[in-house]
């Protein structure tokens, strides 16, 4: 089941980033494409949509999203993820292998978020559903 988000059917633009949602049986799947940075407003939109469709598990496909430029960008992304998503939510992010750094994941997890970053969808789903 695909949800309908504001501005366009199942898609929206936030600060040069396109976002689309698909409601799956056990989780909300989100696809992001476009430019970095990921703003707090975008993360709040993800959280609000998950709440609206009654899902606590979120799979974020960020393969089409530009990489954060620096490690400090990744740190602030991790901090914002922890601020926006309470421990109630469990988020797995799919990121291109060459973009993976532990900075965002460690920052978010150290601040109480349940957040996992990988480039492998099967690994992400296994972690998310367990």
Secondary structure by P-SEA (a helix, b strand, c coil): ccccccccccccccccbbbbbbbcccbbbbbbbccccccaaaaaaaaaaaaaacccbbbbbcccccccccaaaaaaaaaaaaacccccbbbbbbcccccccaaaaaaaaaacccccccccaaaaaaaaac
